[in-house]
Amino acid sequence: MNASTKPIISGDLLKFQPFINYESILCTYFPDSNLKINAACMGVHFTPTDEVYIHAYANTHTRDLLSKGVRFSINFSEDFFEYVMAALRRKDHMNFIDELPRSAFIITESIPILKSAWVILECEVLDLPSSLIDRPVCKRREVPNIRAKVLSKNIYRLPQVFNNRSFNLSLEALILATRIPLYERYSDFYNDAIRTYNIIKKKIISWRDMDRFHAAYEVIDNYLIENGVEPQELSFF
C-alpha cells in the first residue's frame, strides 16, 4: 500500500463477529507531534453497533494516549515481525517511542496507518461509563478500559495469507512471550507457557514454514532471555 492507494471494497461490507478477540496493531500519534508514533499489538473486541472495546495495560504509552477524543488506527497486517516489534516491551519502554520505523507508516492528518495493513479502521475514543466497567458487554477476560467508535473501515487489498495455521500459532506464541516474564519462575503457569511456546516453534519448523518467521522468533527468544528465561529452556532453530 502507498499514499495514493484507494480502498478496493466498501468498508460497509466489512463485518466483524461481535465480542470475540481480533489481534491487531493499534497506532496513534503522541499529542505533541505526528512525528512520534505509538504502535501496540492489541486484542480488540467489536460490537454490533461498530464500537470497539480494548484493555490497555497500565504504565504503557497506549493506556496514557487513549483518552477521550483521541483518534487511532486499528491495522490488520500479515507481517508477523511488525506484531512482534509492537508487542514486546523494552525495559525502558516508557522512554522509548517508535516501536516500528517511520518508513513502515503512511502519515495522515488524523492517524498513522501501516503500509503492510490490508484492512485499516479509524476509531475515536469515547467515554467508558461506570455501568460498562461493572458489566462489560464483551467477553474479554481482562475488563476493558477503553471504548471507541469505528469512524471508517477501509479494505485496501485481499490478504495473501488467510486461515494460516503457522501465522495463527505464531500470534499465540507472541502472546505467551509477553506473559512468561510475569509468571513466577518454574510455576505451573511458567512451565506450561514455555512448553507451549517451544511446541509451537517445533510445529512450524515441521511444516517447513519457519523461513517466514525466523527473524521474528529470534527477537522473541532474545526478549525472553533478557527477561530471565534461561537459554537452555528454549528450543532453538
VENQUIUR-V647734 format. One record per run of one state. SS is the DSSP state (H for helix, E for strand, - for the rest). FROM is the first residue (numbers start at 1). TO is the last residue. If there is no record, write none. Layout:
ss->(SS & SS)
from->(FROM & FROM)
to->(TO & TO)
This chain:
ss->(- & E & - & H & - & E & - & E & - & E & - & H & - & E & - & H & - & H & - & H & E & - & E & - & E & - & H & - & E & - & H & - & H & - & H & - & H & - & H & -)
from->(1 & 9 & 10 & 11 & 14 & 22 & 31 & 33 & 47 & 51 & 55 & 61 & 66 & 71 & 78 & 80 & 88 & 93 & 96 & 102 & 105 & 108 & 112 & 115 & 117 & 127 & 130 & 135 & 146 & 156 & 165 & 181 & 188 & 207 & 210 & 213 & 214 & 227 & 231 & 234)
to->(8 & 9 & 10 & 13 & 21 & 30 & 32 & 46 & 50 & 54 & 60 & 65 & 70 & 77 & 79 & 87 & 92 & 95 & 101 & 104 & 107 & 111 & 114 & 116 & 126 & 129 & 134 & 145 & 155 & 164 & 180 & 187 & 206 & 209 & 212 & 213 & 226 & 230 & 233 & 237)
